[in-house]
């Protein structure tokens, strides 16, 4: 892994940076990571995590849940399915 990739992973540790990334790929440009949204605009969390990892952006279910719960603008939500 090169130095730029390591730096990018470290930058994504901040909840604000993760929230910005999620807004980008879930609301504006899912194609940046090859993410497929369904007809209602929902994404599969496992696919989000896997596709982000291919771009050296490390996410987990726990991190995503934390961002969803603490986002002051309530931009994200999760469903059981």
C-alpha positions, 0 to 999 in steps of 0.5 A: 500500500502506498503512502497516499492510500495510508493517508487517505485511510487515516483521513477517513477516521473522522466522523465528519470525513466519513459523513462527507464520503457517505453523502458523496457516494449515497446521494450524489455519485455512487458510481465513484465506487461502483455502488448500485442504488435500488429504485428507491435510492437505498444501498446495501451496506455490505456492498457499500463497505466492500466497494469503499474498501476497493478504493482503500476507504475502510468502513465497518457496520459499526462506523456507519451506524455511528455516523447515521445515529450522530449525523446532526442533519439526519442525512442517512438512515438504516433499515433492517433489510 
